[in-house]
Amino acid sequence: MKISSMIRSAAIFLFLLLAGSLYAQAPAQLTVRTDHSPVEGEGFTIQATSSNPTVTFSKMTIGYRQPNDQYDQKEMQFQNGTWVFAVKSEFSIAPSLDYYIIATTSAGETQYYPNAGYKDAPAQITINPKKIDQNVAFLMGEPGQKMAVEDLMIMLSYYQISEVIDVASIKLTLNGKDITKEATVSADALTWIPEAAPAGGAQAFTFTAKLKNGTAVGPVSWTVQAVSAEEAEEEAQADENITFGGNSWYEFRYESIGGVDSASSTTNTINRFNTSLNGSYYWFGYSGNVYVTSEEDEKQQASNRYTMKLTTPYLDLGVGDVYPSFSRLIMNGSRVRGLEVNFKSDYINIDVATGYFNRAVDASFDAKVIEVDASDTDSINVLLGEDYFEVRRAGGKAYFQKRLDAGAFDKEVMAAKLSFGSKVDGFNTGLGFLLSKDDTTSNDFGELPTANLVVGYDAQYRKDNGRFELYGDVAMSVYNSDTKAQNPTLKEEIVNQLGQSTYDALNSFFPLSANIQAPASTEIGVIMNYFAIQTGLKLNYWNNYFKIEYIRNGASYRSDGLPFYQGDIQGLKLNDRLRLYDNKLFLNLGLDLLSDNLDGESKNYTDDNDNEYDGTTNRRTVRAGFAFFPGAKYPSLSFDYINAANKNELPDFATASTDFTSSTYIIGSNYSFSLANAFHTLGLSYSFTDKVDNRDKAIYLYRYGLGSYQQNSNSIITNYGTNIGDDISLNVSYNFASSTNIETVLSDSAQAGTINPGQSATFASEDEREITFNIIEASAFKSFFNNNVRVGARANMTFSDINQYIFGGSAQYNILPNLIAMSDLSMVLNEGVDNDLLFNFRLQFNY
């Protein structure tokens, strides 16, 4: 039996009993988790790491949205060896969050998670409804509290549910041991005082119970620090209005790539240092982070990161690498190395960001130097035509080198927004702008310096704490694709009418070259091509969230402040989400009706007989699904169906022709329970995509030189082909009372479909091929000496065209309560090629 069939059978069998998914495994290079099981209304962190230790990443960007809504895209941050993104509480809405990740490897390759169709079939994170355990309040022994060993005690109150809680079901554990019998349990409170003083250090508690109807309360897990009496006294005397925290760590990484047992291996060492802090002093807050790595290379964009933020009730200041976000269409999450200032009040707000999007990178040249006479213009012109550049002149000679890479310019940016009105309820309106341009003096051999000017206006009206919101944004851009190109006609006109000084001032503000992309006529269709518009209505009443939005993104509109922008698109987007049965059942429905070719001509096609075809592509996406959370006694279940259709009227022999439909089915389930003194979590996720392209298959083959086809022939009516892909992932974790954790993952991914024959000689005579990934992953951890020592082992086996096996071990030692040493060793066994070895060591101090 194929391993893929075995995995699929086992997964389906377990799904019938109990299943769920805490995280999803990418078939190739990424593992994505959340820092905890998300709960509605509470922020959480998405964490992405390489599933292959030999692959490292230089950049990750995440796109996220509520189902059927519009994607927001932000740059992820590299922290403690992991790429992270903090999801704010306002985006943590049951039943789920859609997301995708675009990752750039250190080798410059781009990878997509969960797959290349990430936007139409994104990954999902289950957002659990608010738990009833929020009615459990801490009276003493709060999470993170420091208490003297001899004074350690726990007091919990659940008076808000005292009439419905089953007191006999209440259970309290300490470091995995049941201590309920040592506690005093009443109808509305629990008190525990240890019979003997415990050992110092972290004390992990877990509280669970059930209501009389069987609904679970908890588990509520937290940690209390048992310390000396002196340290507890210092903690008690500390002013709660003064906080301070952070950490510093140093990491050493050793890589032996391409041959552990071979002389051809490539070794590499990486050193990283990070320090971060945050705190507050009454009304004044501060935070900072410095990340320095030996991977920093002046020939590439910066890898190091520096950030400092100061906050007050009226003024916020950010210095270093900041990510300003104050306009949907102008500045929304792009990294700026510079300064961000936010002035806040009840009726007026000012946001300003200035600095650099990118830093200058010098051009690179071939080592070969060609010497010619400085007066030999014929030879010089030949060299210039072959991408050679004059690097210097001396003694009547000109020296040329061939440019390999143009490098980059300093891309300066200045953005600001002035807004009036309330950001909660009431009317708010704002006017903003962005100006970015390449500094041509920062790179003598750079190519195609650009400039971008954007102005925009937005307005919102909110009511009932935001449950009603009407909003609209509009912005216009001017873009210069080559600021070095001269425009003598425009210069002459401005000088003649306004004078040389006016021209110089305008050109200094925004370069007036021959490549300015701006409306060339007063026709409304031409002008609108440089505009972007978003307007919509949100209603959140009677447990029903409804949103309708109209977008019109001009093909020529551009803002360097948007990390993601889809141009040349317009249409309606609808989203409806309904809550039923006390937040146990969620129904969602979405509809997108979009089209492109907004100018009505740029994507049209004219054949050899001068017949013109409309190139407008109409896109329809329908999404429907549900999520069911029946309670702790039963597994949760979610299902989503996505149907997408893209079609234009271009003939099949036109390269831009499209006519396909796709259907995606996504199933997920979650189940956690206690059995045999262990807390178990099981999960299953399954997705299946069927894509059918209705274009003529013979024309497709002819396009790549496989077979013959006459344009005017009507004899071929075969279907282009079917593209099928499916992914299944099953994960199981066990947490034992003996401080042992075991986690396993089984995942299977199959992609079968039309392959571009022109891309590979291997597939020159075939147009379909199936690629299957089967992944088995297992890890186990064991803690010793009051959780001060933790050791672990793991295995990751990938079965595909080329099998790969990864085995590793890790250890963690708490030298002091605030000083931790961690190490990790991985061996990568690659079938058919040399093996790899990786070692990591980290020393971390928390304060």
ZAMARGU-4260 file (C-alpha; in steps of 0.2 Angstrom, whole numbers, plus 5000, padded with zeros to 4 digits):
<rodrens>
0) 5000/5000/5000 | 5006/5017/4996 | 5011/5028/5011 | 4999/5041/5005 | 4985/5029/5006
5) 4990/5023/5023 | 4991/5041/5029 | 4974/5045/5022 | 4966/5030/5028 | 4973/5032/5046
10) 4968/5051/5046 | 4950/5047/5040 | 4948/5033/5053 | 4953/5045/5067 | 4943/5059/5061
15) 4927/5049/5063 | 4931/5047/5081 | 4939/5064/5086 | 4949/5076/5076 | 4956/5094/5075
20) 4970/5105/5069 | 4981/5117/5079 | 4992/5121/5065 | 4995/5116/5047 | 5011/5109/5039
25) 5017/5115/5022 | 5022/5101/5010 | 5039/5109/5007 | 5047/5122/5018 | 5036/5130/5031
30) 5028/5125/5048 | 5015/5138/5054 | 5008/5138/5072 | 4999/5150/5084 | 5006/5153/5101
35) 4990/5147/5109 | 4973/5141/5103 | 4965/5158/5099 | 4950/5164/5108 | 4938/5177/5101
40) 4942/5195/5106 | 4960/5190/5112 | 4975/5194/5102 | 4987/5179/5097 | 5003/5177/5087
45) 5006/5167/5071 | 5023/5159/5071 | 5032/5153/5055 | 5048/5143/5055 | 5057/5132/5042
50) 5052/5114/5041 | 5069/5111/5033 | 5084/5116/5044 | 5094/5119/5028 | 5082/5132/5022
55) 5082/5150/5030 | 5072/5165/5026 | 5076/5183/5023 | 5058/5190/5023 | 5041/5184/5026
60) 5025/5194/5022 | 5008/5188/5029 | 4991/5192/5021 | 4976/5189/5033 | 4957/5192/5033
65) 4940/5187/5040 | 4933/5174/5028 | 4927/5182/5012 | 4934/5199/5017 | 4948/5209/5009
70) 4966/5204/5013 | 4977/5215/5024 | 4996/5212/5020 | 5010/5215/5033 | 5028/5211/5035
75) 5032/5198/5048 | 5045/5201/5061 | 5060/5190/5065 | 5061/5187/5084 | 5070/5173/5094
80) 5073/5163/5078 | 5055/5163/5072 | 5045/5174/5060 | 5030/5181/5070 | 5015/5192/5067
85) 5004/5198/5081 | 4985/5197/5077 | 4976/5211/5086 | 4961/5207/5096 | 4949/5216/5084
90) 4954/5203/5070 | 4951/5188/5082 | 4933/5184/5077 | 4925/5167/5077 | 4925/5155/5069
95) 4941/5158/5059 | 4954/5169/5051 | 4961/5166/5033 | 4979/5169/5030 | 4993/5166/5018
100) 5012/5169/5019 | 5024/5174/5005 | 5042/5169/5010 | 5058/5174/5002 | 5073/5162/5006
105) 5090/5167/5009 | 5094/5161/4991 | 5081/5173/4984 | 5068/5160/4980 | 5049/5164/4984
110) 5038/5151/4992 | 5020/5152/4995 | 5010/5145/5010 | 4999/5135/5010 | 5002/5133/4991
115) 5003/5143/4975 | 4984/5146/4975 | 4986/5154/4992 | 4973/5168/4989 | 4959/5157/4982
120) 4962/5143/4995 | 4971/5151/5010 | 4976/5143/5026 | 4964/5144/5041 | 4966/5147/5059
125) 4951/5142/5070 | 4945/5156/5082 | 4936/5148/5096 | 4921/5157/5104 | 4923/5165/5120
130) 4925/5152/5134 | 4914/5151/5149 | 4930/5149/5159 | 4932/5168/5158 | 4920/5168/5173
135) 4934/5161/5183 | 4943/5175/5193 | 4960/5175/5202 | 4959/5181/5220 | 4977/5176/5224
140) 4990/5167/5215 | 4988/5176/5199 | 4996/5171/5182 | 5015/5176/5183 | 5014/5182/5201
145) 5029/5180/5212 | 5025/5173/5229 | 5036/5168/5244 | 5038/5149/5245 | 5031/5149/5263
150) 5016/5160/5258 | 5011/5151/5242 | 4992/5149/5240 | 4978/5149/5227 | 4961/5157/5228
155) 4949/5156/5213 | 4931/5163/5212 | 4918/5157/5200 | 4903/5165/5209 | 4896/5171/5192
160) 4892/5152/5187 | 4890/5146/5205 | 4872/5141/5202 | 4876/5130/5187 | 4893/5123/5191
165) 4895/5105/5195 | 4906/5106/5211 | 4910/5088/5211 | 4919/5090/5194 | 4931/5103/5199
170) 4949/5098/5197 | 4965/5107/5202 | 4983/5101/5197 | 5000/5107/5201 | 5014/5102/5189
175) 5003/5088/5182 | 4998/5081/5199 | 4980/5081/5205 | 4979/5092/5221 | 4960/5094/5222
180) 4959/5084/5238 | 4971/5097/5247 | 4960/5111/5242 | 4944/5118/5250 | 4930/5118/5237
185) 4914/5127/5239 | 4899/5132/5227 | 4908/5148/5222 | 4926/5148/5227 | 4942/5136/5228
190) 4956/5139/5240 | 4972/5129/5240 | 4986/5130/5253 | 5000/5117/5252 | 5003/5105/5266
195) 5022/5107/5264 | 5031/5122/5256 | 5035/5117/5238 | 5052/5119/5229 | 5056/5136/5222
200) 5053/5140/5204 | 5039/5140/5192 | 5023/5131/5198 | 5011/5126/5184 | 4992/5125/5189
205) 4977/5119/5179 | 4959/5121/5184 | 4945/5112/5176 | 4927/5109/5179 | 4910/5106/5171
210) 4893/5114/5172 | 4878/5103/5177 | 4873/5102/5158 | 4891/5094/5154 | 4898/5110/5147
215) 4917/5111/5150 | 4924/5125/5160 | 4943/5127/5156 | 4956/5121/5156 | 4962/5137/5164
220) 4981/5135/5165 | 4993/5148/5173 | 5010/5148/5182 | 5015/5156/5198 | 5033/5159/5203
225) 5038/5153/5220 | 5053/5164/5226 | 5062/5169/5242 | 5053/5180/5255 | 5065/5194/5250
230) 5061/5193/5232 | 5042/5192/5235 | 5043/5208/5247 | 5052/5217/5233 | 5038/5212/5221
235) 5025/5218/5233 | 5033/5235/5236 | 5034/5238/5217 | 5022/5251/5210 | 5010/5243/5198
240) 5011/5259/5188 | 5029/5255/5184 | 5033/5240/5174 | 5048/5233/5165 | 5052/5218/5155
245) 5062/5211/5141 | 5075/5199/5136 | 5092/5197/5127 | 5099/5182/5118 | 5114/5177/5108
250) 5113/5163/5095 | 5126/5153/5086 | 5122/5143/5071 | 5133/5130/5062 | 5128/5123/5045
255) 5137/5109/5035 | 5127/5109/5019 | 5130/5097/5004 | 5140/5083/5013 | 5143/5079/5031
260) 5154/5065/5026 | 5161/5073/5010 | 5175/5085/5006 | 5163/5094/4995 | 5153/5101/5010
265) 5150/5119/5012 | 5151/5125/5030 | 5144/5141/5037 | 5142/5150/5054 | 5129/5163/5059
270) 5129/5174/5074 | 5114/5183/5080 | 5110/5194/5094 | 5094/5202/5100 | 5089/5213/5114
275) 5071/5219/5118 | 5063/5229/5132 | 5046/5236/5136 | 5039/5245/5151 | 5029/5259/5157
280) 5031/5273/5170 | 5013/5279/5175 | 5007/5287/5158 | 5023/5285/5149 | 5027/5269/5139
285) 5042/5263/5130 | 5048/5248/5120 | 5063/5244/5110 | 5072/5230/5100 | 5089/5228/5092
290) 5092/5213/5081 | 5110/5211/5074 | 5115/5196/5063 | 5131/5191/5054 | 5120/5189/5039
295) 5120/5207/5036 | 5127/5211/5019 | 5130/5228/5012 | 5126/5221/4995 | 5108/5217/5000
300) 5094/5226/5009 | 5096/5227/5028 | 5094/5211/5038 | 5097/5220/5055 | 5083/5228/5063
305) 5082/5243/5076 | 5066/5250/5084 | 5062/5261/5098 | 5045/5267/5103 | 5039/5280/5116
310) 5020/5282/5120 | 5010/5295/5129 | 4991/5298/5130 | 4993/5312/5116 | 5010/5308/5107
315) 5018/5292/5101 | 5036/5292/5093 | 5044/5278/5084 | 5062/5278/5078 | 5071/5265/5068
320) 5062/5251/5058 | 5044/5256/5060 | 5028/5250/5051 | 5016/5265/5049 | 4998/5261/5045
325) 4986/5275/5044 | 4978/5274/5027 | 4970/5259/5018 | 4976/5266/5001 | 4991/5276/5005
330) 5002/5269/5019 | 4997/5252/5026 | 5011/5242/5034 | 5027/5245/5023 | 5043/5245/5033
335) 5051/5262/5035 | 5068/5265/5042 | 5066/5282/5050 | 5054/5291/5061 | 5035/5289/5064
340) 5025/5302/5075 | 5007/5301/5080 | 4998/5315/5088 | 4982/5309/5096 | 4967/5319/5103
345) 4948/5317/5104 | 4945/5328/5088 | 4961/5330/5079 | 4975/5317/5074 | 4991/5319/5065
350) 5002/5305/5058 | 5019/5307/5050 | 5032/5295/5044 | 5048/5299/5035 | 5064/5289/5031
355) 5068/5276/5018 | 5059/5261/5011 | 5075/5254/5004 | 5093/5258/5007 | 5106/5260/4993
360) 5115/5245/4987 | 5130/5247/4975 | 5130/5240/4958 | 5141/5224/4955 | 5153/5222/4941
365) 5162/5208/4932 | 5180/5207/4938 | 5186/5209/4920 | 5192/5227/4916 | 5193/5233/4898
370) 5204/5248/4894 | 5202/5259/4879 | 5208/5276/4873 | 5196/5289/4880 | 5195/5297/4863
375) 5190/5281/4854 | 5171/5285/4854 | 5167/5270/4842 | 5174/5257/4855 | 5166/5266/4869
380) 5149/5266/4861 | 5151/5247/4857 | 5155/5243/4876 | 5140/5254/4882 | 5128/5245/4870
385) 5134/5228/4878 | 5130/5234/4896 | 5148/5239/4900 | 5150/5255/4911 | 5164/5267/4913
390) 5171/5265/4930 | 5185/5277/4929 | 5197/5288/4918 | 5215/5291/4920 | 5230/5295/4909
395) 5219/5297/4893 | 5212/5280/4896 | 5194/5274/4900 | 5191/5258/4910 | 5175/5248/4908
400) 5167/5234/4917 | 5152/5224/4913 | 5138/5227/4926 | 5130/5211/4933 | 5118/5219/4944
405) 5111/5237/4945 | 5110/5237/4964 | 5097/5249/4972 | 5095/5267/4976 | 5090/5275/4993
410) 5071/5276/4992 | 5066/5291/5002 | 5048/5292/5009 | 5038/5306/5017 | 5020/5302/5022
415) 5007/5311/5032 | 4989/5311/5037 | 4978/5324/5045 | 4961/5318/5052 | 4947/5326/5062
420) 4933/5318/5072 | 4931/5303/5083 | 4939/5286/5080 | 4926/5277/5090 | 4908/5283/5087
425) 4904/5298/5076 | 4911/5305/5060 | 4930/5305/5056 | 4938/5312/5040 | 4956/5313/5035
430) 4967/5319/5021 | 4984/5311/5018 | 4998/5310/5005 | 5014/5300/5002 | 5030/5305/4992
435) 5043/5293/4989 | 5058/5294/4976 | 5075/5286/4973 | 5090/5297/4977 | 5100/5296/4961
440) 5116/5302/4970 | 5116/5286/4981 | 5121/5274/4967 | 5131/5280/4952 | 5127/5265/4942
445) 5109/5262/4947 | 5095/5259/4934 | 5078/5267/4932 | 5076/5277/4948 | 5057/5280/4952
450) 5046/5293/4961 | 5028/5291/4967 | 5016/5304/4973 | 4999/5299/4981 | 4986/5310/4989
455) 4970/5303/4996 | 4954/5306/5007 | 4944/5295/5018 | 4929/5297/5029 | 4920/5285/5041
460) 4904/5286/5051 | 4902/5274/5066 | 4888/5271/5078 | 4884/5259/5092 | 4902/5256/5097
465) 4907/5252/5079 | 4892/5240/5076 | 4887/5252/5062 | 4900/5258/5050 | 4900/5267/5034
470) 4916/5271/5026 | 4925/5277/5010 | 4942/5280/5004 | 4948/5288/4988 | 4966/5291/4982
475) 4975/5296/4966 | 4993/5293/4961 | 5007/5300/4950 | 5021/5288/4946 | 5038/5292/4937
480) 5046/5276/4930 | 5063/5284/4926 | 5067/5300/4934 | 5083/5302/4924 | 5074/5303/4908
485) 5074/5321/4901 | 5058/5330/4896 | 5064/5346/4887 | 5046/5350/4880 | 5038/5350/4898
490) 5053/5360/4905 | 5051/5373/4892 | 5033/5375/4894 | 5035/5377/4913 | 5049/5389/4912
495) 5041/5400/4899 | 5025/5401/4909 | 5031/5401/4927 | 5049/5404/4927 | 5065/5394/4930
500) 5064/5395/4949 | 5047/5388/4949 | 5052/5373/4937 | 5067/5370/4949 | 5056/5369/4964
505) 5044/5358/4956 | 5057/5346/4949 | 5065/5345/4966 | 5049/5340/4974 | 5044/5328/4961
510) 5055/5324/4946 | 5047/5330/4929 | 5055/5318/4917 | 5048/5310/4901 | 5041/5295/4910
515) 5028/5302/4922 | 5013/5291/4922 | 4998/5303/4924 | 4981/5306/4915 | 4985/5311/4897
520) 4968/5318/4894 | 4952/5324/4903 | 4942/5309/4898 | 4934/5302/4914 | 4939/5284/4910
525) 4958/5289/4908 | 4958/5299/4924 | 4950/5285/4934 | 4964/5274/4929 | 4975/5283/4941
530) 4962/5282/4956 | 4959/5269/4969 | 4942/5268/4978 | 4935/5258/4992 | 4918/5261/5000
535) 4908/5250/5011 | 4895/5246/5024 | 4897/5236/5040 | 4882/5230/5051 | 4884/5220/5067
540) 4867/5217/5074 | 4857/5202/5080 | 4872/5190/5080 | 4874/5194/5062 | 4890/5202/5054
545) 4886/5209/5037 | 4898/5218/5025 | 4896/5225/5008 | 4911/5233/4999 | 4914/5241/4982
550) 4932/5243/4976 | 4939/5251/4960 | 4958/5249/4959 | 4965/5258/4943 | 4978/5249/4933
555) 4990/5264/4934 | 4987/5268/4953 | 5002/5264/4963 | 5007/5268/4981 | 5024/5262/4988
560) 5017/5262/5005 | 5006/5247/5001 | 5015/5230/5003 | 5001/5223/4992 | 4990/5230/4979
565) 4980/5222/4965 | 4977/5235/4951 | 4965/5235/4937 | 4950/5227/4946 | 4933/5233/4951
570) 4917/5225/4958 | 4907/5220/4974 | 4912/5210/4989 | 4899/5203/5001 | 4901/5194/5017
575) 4888/5188/5030 | 4892/5178/5046 | 4878/5172/5057 | 4880/5166/5075 | 4868/5153/5082
580) 4864/5143/5097 | 4875/5153/5110 | 4890/5154/5099 | 4891/5136/5095 | 4886/5137/5077
585) 4893/5149/5064 | 4887/5151/5046 | 4896/5161/5033 | 4892/5166/5016 | 4903/5176/5004
590) 4902/5182/4986 | 4914/5192/4975 | 4909/5199/4958 | 4925/5207/4950 | 4931/5212/4933
595) 4947/5219/4925 | 4951/5229/4909 | 4944/5245/4917 | 4949/5256/4902 | 4940/5244/4890
600) 4955/5242/4878 | 4972/5238/4886 | 4968/5219/4888 | 4958/5217/4871 | 4965/5206/4857
605) 4966/5208/4838 | 4969/5193/4828 | 4977/5192/4811 | 4961/5196/4802 | 4959/5212/4812
610) 4945/5205/4823 | 4945/5213/4840 | 4940/5203/4855 | 4935/5210/4872 | 4949/5205/4885
615) 4939/5209/4901 | 4940/5194/4913 | 4925/5192/4925 | 4929/5184/4941 | 4916/5176/4952
620) 4919/5168/4969 | 4906/5160/4980 | 4910/5154/4997 | 4899/5145/5010 | 4903/5136/5026
625) 4900/5133/5044 | 4909/5130/5060 | 4902/5120/5075 | 4908/5121/5093 | 4897/5108/5102
630) 4908/5109/5118 | 4922/5100/5126 | 4913/5083/5126 | 4913/5082/5107 | 4925/5087/5093
635) 4922/5104/5084 | 4919/5103/5065 | 4921/5116/5051 | 4918/5115/5033 | 4921/5128/5019
640) 4916/5127/5001 | 4924/5139/4988 | 4919/5140/4970 | 4929/5152/4958 | 4926/5155/4940
645) 4937/5166/4929 | 4932/5169/4911 | 4935/5181/4896 | 4930/5181/4878 | 4947/5180/4871
650) 4950/5166/4858 | 4959/5151/4865 | 4974/5155/4854 | 4977/5172/4863 | 4990/5170/4877
655) 4979/5180/4890 | 4963/5169/4887 | 4956/5161/4902 | 4941/5150/4906 | 4941/5140/4921
660) 4931/5135/4936 | 4938/5128/4953 | 4930/5120/4968 | 4939/5119/4985 | 4933/5110/5000
665) 4941/5113/5017 | 4937/5102/5032 | 4944/5104/5049 | 4940/5097/5066 | 4947/5099/5084
670) 4946/5088/5100 | 4954/5089/5117 | 4951/5077/5131 | 4959/5069/5146 | 4963/5050/5147
675) 4975/5039/5157 | 4982/5054/5166 | 4986/5063/5150 | 4978/5078/5141 | 4976/5074/5123
680) 4974/5085/5108 | 4969/5077/5091 | 4967/5086/5075 | 4963/5084/5057 | 4962/5096/5042
685) 4958/5091/5024 | 4957/5101/5008 | 4953/5096/4991 | 4954/5107/4975 | 4947/5103/4958
690) 4951/5115/4944 | 4944/5113/4926 | 4951/5123/4912 | 4939/5124/4897 | 4951/5130/4884
695) 4956/5120/4869 | 4969/5108/4874 | 4976/5106/4856 | 4979/5125/4855 | 4988/5124/4872
700) 5000/5111/4865 | 5003/5120/4849 | 5007/5136/4859 | 5022/5126/4866 | 5027/5118/4850
705) 5019/5101/4853 | 5008/5097/4838 | 5000/5108/4824 | 4985/5118/4824 | 4977/5130/4812
710) 4969/5146/4819 | 4953/5145/4809 | 4950/5126/4811 | 4934/5122/4820 | 4937/5103/4822
715) 4945/5103/4839 | 4934/5104/4854 | 4943/5094/4867 | 4944/5100/4885 | 4960/5108/4891
720) 4962/5097/4906 | 4959/5095/4924 | 4970/5101/4938 | 4967/5092/4955 | 4976/5095/4972
725) 4973/5089/4989 | 4981/5091/5006 | 4977/5081/5022 | 4985/5084/5039 | 4983/5074/5056
730) 4991/5079/5072 | 4990/5072/5089 | 4998/5078/5105 | 4999/5071/5122 | 5003/5080/5138
735) 5006/5068/5153 | 5007/5072/5171 | 5025/5067/5171 | 5030/5083/5162 | 5031/5073/5146
740) 5024/5080/5129 | 5023/5069/5113 | 5017/5077/5097 | 5014/5068/5080 | 5009/5075/5063
745) 5004/5065/5047 | 5002/5075/5032 | 4999/5071/5013 | 4999/5083/4999 | 4995/5078/4981
750) 4996/5090/4966 | 4991/5083/4949 | 4988/5094/4934 | 4993/5102/4918 | 5012/5105/4917
755) 5019/5118/4905 | 5028/5107/4892 | 5040/5121/4887 | 5047/5123/4905 | 5056/5106/4906
760) 5063/5094/4893 | 5058/5080/4905 | 5039/5084/4902 | 5041/5089/4883 | 5030/5074/4878
765) 5018/5074/4892 | 5006/5087/4899 | 5000/5079/4915 | 5010/5073/4931 | 5006/5070/4949
770) 5017/5076/4963 | 5014/5069/4980 | 5021/5073/4997 | 5019/5062/5012 | 5026/5069/5028
775) 5027/5060/5045 | 5033/5071/5059 | 5035/5066/5078 | 5042/5075/5093 | 5043/5071/5111
780) 5049/5081/5126 | 5053/5077/5144 | 5056/5089/5159 | 5067/5085/5174 | 5072/5093/5190
785) 5056/5103/5193 | 5055/5108/5175 | 5073/5116/5175 | 5079/5103/5162 | 5070/5099/5146
790) 5076/5087/5133 | 5068/5083/5117 | 5069/5072/5101 | 5060/5074/5084 | 5059/5066/5067
795) 5052/5073/5050 | 5051/5061/5036 | 5046/5067/5019 | 5042/5055/5005 | 5041/5062/4987
800) 5051/5061/4971 | 5066/5064/4982 | 5064/5057/5000 | 5071/5067/5015 | 5073/5062/5033
805) 5077/5074/5047 | 5081/5069/5064 | 5085/5080/5078 | 5087/5083/5097 | 5086/5098/5108
810) 5090/5102/5126 | 5086/5117/5138 | 5093/5121/5155 | 5087/5134/5166 | 5104/5140/5173
815) 5095/5153/5184 | 5077/5158/5184 | 5081/5172/5171 | 5095/5163/5162 | 5092/5149/5150
820) 5103/5139/5138 | 5096/5130/5123 | 5104/5119/5110 | 5098/5110/5095 | 5106/5097/5083
825) 5098/5092/5066 | 5104/5079/5054 | 5096/5080/5037 | 5097/5064/5026 | 5094/5068/5008
830) 5091/5053/4996 | 5103/5053/4982 | 5113/5068/4987 | 5125/5072/5002 | 5118/5075/5019
835) 5117/5090/5030 | 5121/5094/5048 | 5115/5109/5058 | 5118/5115/5076 | 5111/5129/5086
840) 5115/5136/5103 | 5106/5150/5112 | 5109/5159/5128 | 5094/5170/5134 | 5092/5181/5148
845) 5075/5187/5153 | 5072/5203/5164
</rodrens>
